[in-house]
Amino acid sequence: MKKLISEKTVEKAFATGKMQILVGPNDIITAQAQSAAEKMGVEIIRDMPQNVSYADRQKIIDAVIERFPGGKFSRSKIEKAVREVLDAS
């Protein structure tokens, strides 16, 4: 179920000493909430979905490879690193 993260949500978190708000991948964060969080130093952390499809993994791997031109890292090492990061989350 989607949640709405409003300015009031941020204010309540701050008032109780909570400096981080974990939100789901489909939750809605209002512009006012984002602004209030920045002013108060409250970090809004978007939780990512746990299951990443094979196609999405390949897109991530390809994007990482593009950022390391010249073959500095082999595809197999990059695939292993991406797999470890995604599986750990």
C-alpha distances in whole Angstrom, upper triangle without the diagonal:
4,7,10,13,16,20,19,17,19,22,21,20,24,25,24,26,23,23,20,17,14,11,9,10,8,8,11,14,17,20,21,19,20,24,24,23,26,28,27,27,23,22,18,17,15,14,15,14,16,18,20,22,25,26,24,26,29,28,27,31,32,31,32,36,36,36,39,42,45,44,43,41,41,38,38,37,35,33,33,32,29,28,29,27,24,24,25,21
4,7,10,13,16,17,14,17,20,19,19,22,24,23,24,21,21,18,15,13,9,8,9,6,5,7,10,13,17,18,16,17,20,21,20,22,25,24,24,21,19,16,15,13,13,14,14,17,18,20,22,26,26,23,25,28,27,26,30,31,30,31,34,34,34,37,40,43,42,42,40,40,37,37,37,34,32,33,32,28,28,29,26,23,25,25,21
4,6,9,13,13,11,13,16,15,15,18,20,20,21,18,19,16,12,11,8,8,10,8,5,6,8,11,15,15,13,15,18,17,17,20,22,21,21,18,17,13,14,12,13,15,15,18,21,22,25,28,28,25,27,30,29,28,31,33,31,32,36,36,35,38,41,44,44,43,41,41,39,39,38,35,34,35,33,30,30,30,27,25,26,25,22
4,6,10,10,9,11,14,14,14,17,19,19,20,18,18,16,12,12,9,10,12,10,6,5,6,8,11,12,10,12,15,15,14,17,19,19,19,16,16,13,14,13,15,17,18,21,23,24,27,30,30,27,29,32,30,29,33,34,32,33,36,36,35,38,41,45,44,44,42,43,40,41,40,37,36,36,34,31,32,32,29,27,28,28,24
4,7,8,6,8,11,11,11,13,15,16,17,14,14,12,9,10,8,10,12,11,7,6,5,6,10,9,7,9,12,11,11,14,16,15,16,13,12,10,12,11,14,16,18,21,24,25,28,31,31,28,29,32,30,29,32,34,31,32,36,35,34,37,40,44,43,42,41,42,40,40,39,36,35,36,33,30,31,31,28,26,28,27,23
4,5,5,7,9,10,11,13,14,16,17,15,15,14,11,13,12,14,16,14,11,8,6,6,8,7,5,8,10,9,10,13,14,14,15,13,14,11,14,14,17,20,22,25,28,29,31,35,34,31,33,35,33,32,35,36,34,34,38,38,36,39,42,46,46,45,43,45,43,43,42,39,38,39,36,34,35,34,31,30,31,30,26
4,5,5,6,9,10,11,12,14,15,14,14,14,12,15,14,17,18,18,14,12,9,7,8,5,4,8,8,6,8,11,11,11,13,11,13,12,15,16,19,22,25,28,30,31,34,37,37,33,35,37,35,33,37,38,35,36,39,39,37,40,43,47,47,45,44,46,44,45,43,40,40,41,38,35,36,36,32,31,33,32,28
4,5,5,6,9,10,10,12,14,13,14,14,12,15,15,18,20,19,15,14,11,10,12,9,7,11,12,9,10,14,13,12,15,13,15,14,17,18,20,23,26,28,31,33,36,39,39,35,37,40,37,36,39,41,38,38,42,42,40,43,46,49,49,48,47,48,46,47,45,42,42,42,39,37,38,37,34,33,34,33,29
4,6,5,6,9,10,11,13,11,12,11,9,11,11,14,17,16,13,12,10,10,12,10,7,11,12,10,10,13,14,12,14,11,12,11,14,15,17,20,22,25,28,29,32,36,36,32,34,37,35,33,36,38,35,36,39,39,38,41,44,47,47,45,44,45,43,44,42,39,39,39,36,34,35,34,31,29,31,29,26
4,5,5,6,9,10,11,9,9,9,8,11,12,15,18,18,14,13,10,10,12,9,6,8,10,7,6,10,10,9,10,7,9,9,12,14,17,20,23,25,28,29,33,36,36,32,33,36,34,32,35,37,34,34,38,38,36,39,42,45,45,43,42,44,42,43,41,38,38,38,35,33,34,33,29,29,30,28,25
4,5,5,6,9,10,10,10,12,11,14,15,19,21,21,18,16,13,13,14,11,9,11,11,8,8,11,11,8,11,9,12,12,16,18,20,24,26,29,32,33,36,40,40,36,37,40,38,36,39,41,38,38,41,41,39,42,45,48,48,47,45,47,46,46,44,41,41,41,38,36,37,36,33,32,34,32,28
4,5,5,6,9,8,10,11,11,14,15,18,21,21,17,17,15,15,17,14,11,14,15,11,11,14,14,11,13,11,13,13,16,18,20,24,26,28,31,33,36,39,40,36,37,40,39,36,40,41,39,39,43,43,41,43,47,50,49,48,46,48,46,46,44,42,42,41,38,37,37,36,33,32,33,31,28
4,6,5,6,5,7,8,7,11,13,16,19,20,16,16,14,15,17,15,11,13,14,11,10,13,13,10,11,8,10,11,13,16,17,21,24,25,29,30,34,37,37,34,34,38,36,34,37,39,36,36,40,40,38,40,44,47,46,44,43,45,43,43,41,38,38,38,35,33,34,33,29,29,30,28,24
4,5,5,5,6,9,10,13,15,19,22,23,19,19,16,16,17,15,12,13,13,10,9,11,11,7,9,7,10,12,15,18,20,23,26,28,31,33,36,39,39,36,36,39,38,35,38,40,37,36,40,40,38,40,44,47,47,45,43,45,44,44,42,39,40,39,36,35,36,34,31,31,32,29,26
4,6,7,9,12,13,16,18,22,25,25,22,21,19,19,20,17,14,16,16,12,12,15,13,10,12,11,14,15,18,21,23,26,29,31,34,36,39,42,43,39,40,43,41,39,41,43,41,40,44,44,42,44,48,51,50,48,47,49,48,48,45,43,43,43,40,38,39,37,34,34,35,32,29
4,6,9,11,12,15,17,21,24,25,22,22,20,20,22,19,16,18,19,15,14,17,16,12,13,11,14,15,17,20,21,25,28,29,33,34,38,41,42,38,39,42,40,38,41,43,40,40,43,44,42,44,47,50,50,48,46,48,47,46,44,42,42,41,38,37,37,35,32,32,33,30,27
4,6,9,11,14,17,21,24,25,22,22,20,21,22,19,16,17,18,15,13,15,15,11,11,9,12,14,16,19,21,24,27,28,32,33,37,40,41,37,37,40,39,36,39,41,38,37,41,42,39,41,45,48,47,45,43,45,44,44,42,39,40,39,36,35,35,33,30,31,31,28,26
4,6,7,11,14,17,20,22,19,19,17,19,20,18,15,15,16,14,11,14,14,11,10,8,9,11,12,16,17,21,23,25,28,30,33,36,37,33,33,37,35,33,35,38,35,34,38,38,36,38,42,45,44,42,40,42,41,41,39,36,36,36,33,31,32,30,27,27,28,25,22
4,7,10,13,17,19,21,18,19,16,18,18,17,13,13,14,12,9,11,12,9,7,5,6,9,10,14,16,19,22,24,27,28,32,35,35,32,32,35,33,30,33,35,32,31,35,36,33,35,39,42,41,39,38,40,39,39,36,34,34,34,30,29,30,28,25,25,27,24,21
4,6,10,13,16,18,15,16,14,16,17,16,13,12,14,13,9,11,13,11,9,5,5,6,7,10,12,15,19,20,24,25,28,31,32,28,28,31,30,27,30,32,29,29,32,33,31,33,36,39,39,37,35,37,36,36,33,31,31,31,28,26,27,25,22,22,23,21,18
4,6,10,13,14,12,13,11,13,15,15,11,11,14,12,9,12,14,12,11,7,6,5,6,8,10,14,16,18,22,23,27,30,30,26,27,30,29,26,29,31,29,29,32,33,31,33,37,40,39,38,36,37,36,36,34,31,31,31,28,26,27,26,22,22,23,21,17
4,7,10,12,10,12,11,14,16,17,13,13,16,15,12,15,18,16,14,11,8,6,5,6,6,10,13,15,18,20,23,26,27,23,24,27,26,23,26,29,27,26,30,31,29,32,35,38,37,36,34,35,33,33,31,29,28,28,25,23,24,23,19,18,19,18,14
4,7,8,6,8,9,12,15,16,12,12,16,16,13,16,19,17,16,13,11,7,6,5,6,9,11,14,17,18,21,25,25,22,23,26,24,23,26,28,26,26,30,30,29,32,35,38,37,36,34,35,33,33,32,29,28,28,26,23,24,23,20,18,20,19,15
4,5,5,9,10,14,17,18,15,15,19,19,17,19,22,21,20,16,14,10,9,6,5,7,8,11,14,15,18,22,22,19,20,24,22,21,24,26,24,25,29,29,28,31,34,37,36,36,33,34,31,31,30,28,26,27,25,22,22,22,19,17,18,18,14
4,6,9,11,14,16,19,16,15,19,20,18,20,23,23,21,18,15,12,10,6,6,6,7,10,12,13,16,19,19,16,18,21,19,18,21,23,21,22,26,26,26,29,31,35,34,33,31,32,29,29,29,25,24,25,23,20,20,21,18,15,17,18,14
4,7,10,13,16,18,16,16,19,20,19,21,24,24,23,20,17,14,12,9,9,9,10,13,14,15,17,21,21,18,20,23,21,21,24,25,24,25,29,29,28,31,34,38,37,37,34,35,32,32,32,29,27,28,27,23,24,24,22,19,21,21,17
4,7,10,13,15,12,13,17,17,16,18,21,21,20,17,15,11,11,8,10,11,12,16,17,19,21,24,24,21,23,26,24,23,27,28,26,27,31,31,30,33,36,40,39,38,36,37,35,35,34,31,30,31,29,26,26,26,23,21,23,23,19
4,6,10,12,10,11,14,15,14,17,19,19,19,16,15,11,12,10,12,14,15,19,21,21,24,27,26,23,25,28,26,25,28,30,27,29,32,32,31,34,37,40,40,40,38,39,36,37,36,33,32,33,31,28,29,29,26,24,26,26,22
4,7,8,6,7,10,11,11,13,15,16,16,13,12,9,11,10,13,15,17,20,23,23,26,29,28,25,27,29,27,25,29,30,27,29,32,32,30,34,36,40,40,39,38,39,37,38,36,33,33,34,31,28,29,30,26,25,27,26,22
4,5,5,6,9,10,11,13,14,15,16,14,14,12,14,13,17,19,21,24,26,27,29,32,31,28,30,32,30,28,32,33,30,31,35,34,33,36,39,42,42,42,40,42,40,41,40,36,36,37,34,32,33,33,30,28,30,30,26
4,5,5,6,9,10,11,12,14,15,14,14,12,15,15,18,20,23,26,28,28,31,33,32,29,31,33,30,29,32,33,29,31,34,33,32,35,37,41,42,41,40,42,40,41,40,36,36,38,35,32,34,34,30,29,32,31,27
4,5,5,6,8,10,11,12,14,13,14,13,16,17,20,22,25,28,31,31,33,36,35,32,34,36,33,32,35,36,33,34,37,36,35,38,40,44,44,43,43,44,43,44,42,39,39,40,37,35,36,36,32,31,34,33,29
4,5,5,6,9,10,10,12,10,11,9,13,14,17,20,22,25,28,28,31,34,34,30,32,34,32,30,33,34,31,32,36,35,33,36,39,43,43,42,41,42,41,42,40,37,37,37,35,32,34,33,30,29,31,29,26
4,6,5,6,9,10,10,9,9,8,11,12,16,18,21,24,27,27,30,32,32,28,29,32,29,27,31,32,28,29,33,32,30,33,36,39,40,38,37,39,38,39,37,34,34,35,32,30,31,31,27,27,29,28,24
4,5,5,6,9,10,10,11,11,14,16,19,22,25,28,31,30,33,36,35,31,33,35,32,30,33,34,31,31,35,34,32,35,38,41,42,40,40,42,40,42,40,36,37,38,35,33,35,34,30,30,33,31,28
4,5,5,6,8,8,10,11,14,16,20,23,26,28,31,32,35,38,37,33,34,37,34,32,35,37,33,34,37,36,34,37,40,44,44,42,41,44,42,43,41,38,39,39,36,34,36,35,31,31,33,31,28
4,5,5,6,5,6,7,11,13,17,20,23,26,29,29,32,35,34,31,32,34,32,29,33,34,31,31,34,34,32,34,37,41,41,39,38,40,39,40,38,35,36,36,33,31,32,31,28,28,30,28,24
4,6,5,6,7,9,12,15,18,21,24,27,30,30,33,35,35,31,32,34,31,29,32,33,30,30,33,32,30,33,36,39,39,38,37,39,38,39,37,34,35,36,32,30,32,32,28,28,30,28,25
4,6,8,10,12,16,18,22,25,28,30,33,34,37,39,39,35,36,38,35,33,36,37,33,33,37,36,33,36,39,42,43,41,40,43,42,43,41,38,39,39,36,34,36,35,31,32,34,32,29
4,6,9,11,15,18,21,24,27,29,33,33,36,39,39,35,36,38,36,33,36,38,34,34,38,37,35,37,40,43,44,42,41,43,42,43,41,38,39,39,35,34,36,34,31,31,33,30,28
4,6,10,12,16,19,22,25,27,30,31,34,37,36,33,33,35,33,31,33,35,31,31,35,34,31,34,37,40,40,38,37,40,39,40,37,35,36,35,32,31,32,31,27,28,30,27,25
4,6,10,13,16,19,22,24,28,28,32,34,34,30,31,34,32,29,32,34,30,30,34,34,31,34,37,40,40,38,37,39,38,38,36,33,34,34,31,29,30,29,26,26,28,25,22
4,6,10,12,15,19,21,24,25,28,31,31,27,27,30,28,25,28,30,27,26,30,30,28,30,34,37,37,35,33,35,34,35,32,30,30,30,27,25,27,26,22,22,24,22,19
4,7,10,13,16,18,21,22,25,28,28,24,25,28,26,23,27,28,25,25,29,29,27,30,33,37,36,35,33,35,33,34,32,29,29,29,26,24,25,25,21,21,23,21,17
4,6,9,13,15,18,19,22,25,25,21,22,25,23,20,23,26,23,23,26,27,25,28,31,34,34,32,30,32,30,30,29,26,26,26,23,21,22,21,17,17,19,17,14
4,6,10,12,15,16,19,22,22,18,19,22,21,18,22,24,21,21,25,26,24,27,30,33,33,32,30,31,29,29,28,25,24,24,22,19,20,20,16,15,17,16,13
4,7,9,12,13,17,20,20,17,17,21,20,18,21,23,21,21,25,26,25,27,30,33,32,31,29,30,27,27,26,23,22,22,20,18,18,18,14,13,14,13,10
4,6,9,9,13,16,16,13,14,17,16,14,17,20,18,18,22,23,22,25,28,31,30,29,26,27,24,24,23,21,19,20,18,15,15,15,12,10,12,12,8
4,6,7,10,14,15,12,13,16,16,15,17,20,19,20,23,24,24,26,29,32,30,30,27,27,25,24,24,21,19,20,18,15,15,15,13,10,11,12,9
4,6,10,13,15,12,12,16,16,15,17,20,20,20,23,24,24,26,29,32,30,29,26,26,23,22,22,20,18,17,17,14,12,13,11,8,8,9,7
4,6,9,12,10,10,14,14,14,16,18,19,19,22,24,24,26,28,31,29,29,26,25,22,21,21,19,16,17,17,13,12,13,12,9,9,11,10
4,7,8,6,7,10,11,10,12,15,15,16,18,20,21,23,25,28,26,26,23,22,19,18,19,16,14,15,15,11,10,12,11,8,9,12,11
4,5,5,6,9,10,11,12,14,15,17,18,20,22,23,25,28,26,26,23,22,18,18,19,17,14,16,16,13,11,15,14,11,12,15,14
4,5,5,6,9,10,11,12,14,15,16,18,20,21,23,25,23,24,21,19,16,15,17,15,12,14,15,12,10,14,14,11,12,16,16
4,5,5,6,9,10,11,12,14,15,17,19,20,22,24,22,24,21,19,16,16,18,15,13,15,16,13,13,16,16,13,15,19,18
4,5,5,6,9,10,11,12,14,15,17,19,21,24,22,23,20,19,16,17,18,14,12,15,15,11,11,15,14,11,13,16,15
4,5,5,6,9,10,11,12,14,16,17,19,22,19,20,17,16,13,13,14,11,9,11,11,8,8,11,11,9,11,14,14
4,5,5,6,8,10,10,12,14,16,17,19,17,19,16,14,11,12,13,11,8,12,12,9,10,14,14,12,14,17,17
4,5,5,6,9,10,11,13,15,16,19,18,19,17,16,13,14,15,12,11,14,14,11,12,16,15,13,16,18,18
4,5,5,6,9,10,11,13,15,18,17,17,15,15,12,13,13,10,9,12,11,8,10,13,11,10,14,15,15
4,5,5,6,9,10,11,13,15,14,14,12,11,8,10,10,7,6,9,9,7,9,12,12,11,14,16,16
4,5,5,6,9,10,11,14,13,14,12,12,9,12,12,9,9,13,13,10,13,16,15,15,18,20,20
4,5,5,7,9,11,14,14,14,13,14,11,14,14,10,11,14,13,11,14,16,15,15,18,20,19
4,5,5,7,9,13,12,12,10,11,10,12,11,8,9,12,10,9,12,14,13,14,17,18,18
4,5,5,7,9,8,9,8,9,7,11,10,7,9,12,12,11,14,16,15,16,19,21,21
4,6,6,9,10,11,11,12,11,14,14,11,13,16,15,14,17,19,18,19,22,23,23
4,6,10,10,10,10,13,12,15,14,11,14,16,14,14,17,19,17,18,22,22,22
4,7,7,6,7,10,10,13,12,10,13,15,14,14,17,19,18,19,22,23,23
4,6,7,9,11,11,15,14,12,15,18,17,17,20,22,21,23,25,26,27
4,6,8,10,12,15,14,14,17,19,18,19,22,23,23,25,27,28,29
4,5,6,8,11,11,11,14,16,15,17,19,21,21,23,25,26,27
4,7,10,12,10,10,14,15,14,16,19,19,20,22,24,24,26
4,7,8,7,7,10,11,11,13,15,16,16,19,20,21,23
4,5,5,6,9,10,11,12,14,16,17,18,20,21,23
4,5,5,6,9,10,10,12,14,15,16,18,20,21
4,5,5,6,9,10,10,12,14,15,16,18,20
4,5,5,6,9,10,11,12,14,15,16,19
4,5,5,6,8,10,11,12,14,15,17
4,6,5,6,9,10,11,12,14,16
4,6,5,6,9,10,10,12,14
4,5,5,6,9,10,11,13
4,5,5,6,8,10,11
4,6,5,6,8,10
4,6,5,6,9
4,6,5,7
4,5,5
4,6
4
